Amino acid sequence: MNAALQAFPATFPTPWAARAFALVNAVAEAGLFDLRDFQQALIESIRARESTGGCIGDEAAYYDCWIESLTTLLGKKGVAPSKLERVETAIRERLASPAHTHGDGHDGHDDDHDHREDGSPQPVFVEAAR
C-alpha cells in the first residue's frame, strides 16, 4: 500500500465508501492506472457534478464520485472485466497465502494492520467518530 496511505488510519462514513477506497488502491497497486490518473478523474467527476447543479455536500456524494471516476478511468484505459477479476483473485490469494501471516513479524512487510484469529484481514471499514 502507498506509504502516504499507511501514515494515517482512514475512517469512512459507510462500509461501501471504505470498499470504494480499497478498490481504487487495489487496482492502482495492480498497475492498471496511476493514482495521479485517478486523482484527475475524480477532480473531473466532481467538477461535472457541480457544473450540473449537483452538490458534493456529503460523503456519500463524494464516494459516488469515486466509483464514477474508477469506472470512467478503467473504461478509458480499456480494462476488461476479466482483468479486474484476475486482480481480485490475485489479491485474495495473496491475503490467504502463508506468506501473509504475521506470527514473527518477519514476513516481508509491516505488521501495522490487524487480522482475525482465522488469519483473514479485518474489514477496511472504520466508522467515523461522531
N, C-alpha and C positions, 0 to 999 in steps of 0.2 A: 504494500500500500504506500502511497505517496507519503513522504516524511512529514510534509506540512499537515496532512490529514490526521496523522497519528499524534501530533502535538497537543491537540485539544479534543477531549471527548465530545462527540457530536450528540446533540439532542434533536429530537424530531417530534412534530406535533401528532403524528399518526404512524402506525406501522407501515402503511403504503408509502409515506414520504421517506421513511428510512430505506425501504426497498428501492425506491427511485434513485436515491443517493448511491446505494450499494450497486445497483445495476450499472449506472454510469461509470463508477470506478472500476468495476469488474471488466466492462467492455473496453475501457481505456487501457487497463493493465494487459488485456489480451492483444493489444496493439491494433485494434480496429479503428481507433482515432486517437488523437492527442487531446488532452484535457483543454488545451487552449482553443481547439476547434469547437469543443462542446461549449466553452465559455462564450464564444462568439455566437454560436447558435442560440444559446439561452438569452443573450442580450437581444438578438433579433426577435425571438419569440415574445419577450416581454414588450419590446417596442411595438410589435404588431398588435398585441392585445391592447395596449394603451392607445394606439392610434385609432382603434375602432370604438373607443369609449370604455373599454374594459379596464378594470382596476386590479392591481396586484395588492389588494388591501389585506389579504390574509395569507397564511402559509399554504393553505390548500390550493389557492390560485397560483402561488409561486411554484409549488411542486407539480401542478398541472403543466406549467411551462417547461419543467424539467423533462417530463415524459414526452411532450410535444417536440422538444429540442432533440432528445435522444432519437425519436422516431424519424424526424426530418434528417438529422445528420447521418444516420445509418442508411437511409434511402439515398442520400446524395453520394455516399461512399459506395453504394451498390452492395451492401452487406446482405446476403441472403439469410432467410430464417434458419436454414440448416447450419450456417456458420455460427449463429447465436446458440443453437442447440449444442454444437461441439464445444463452444466456450463454456456453457453451463455444465456440461458433462465433465470437462477438464477441471473446473472449479470444485465440483462435488467430489471428484476422485482425489484431488489434492487435499481437500479437507478430511476425507476419510482415510487417507494413507497413514501408515505408521510413522512416517517422517514428520507428520504434522502434530505429533504428540508433544507434550511439554513436561514429561517426567523429570528430566535432569537439567533442563534449560540449555542443552547443547544440541538443539536440533536445527540450527542454522538461521533462526530468526528470533526476534524479540518475543518475550512472553508477556506482553502488556495487554492481552485480551484473554477473556475467560472462556472456559469450556464447561459443559455439563459433565456429570460423572461418567456418562457413557462416551465421552470424548468428542461429542458433536459441539460445534460452536454455539455460543449464546446468540440469541437474536440480536440483530443490529439495532432494533428499536429501543430507544431510551426516552421515556416520557419526559417532556419538558416540565420543569418546576413551575408551579402556579403560585 
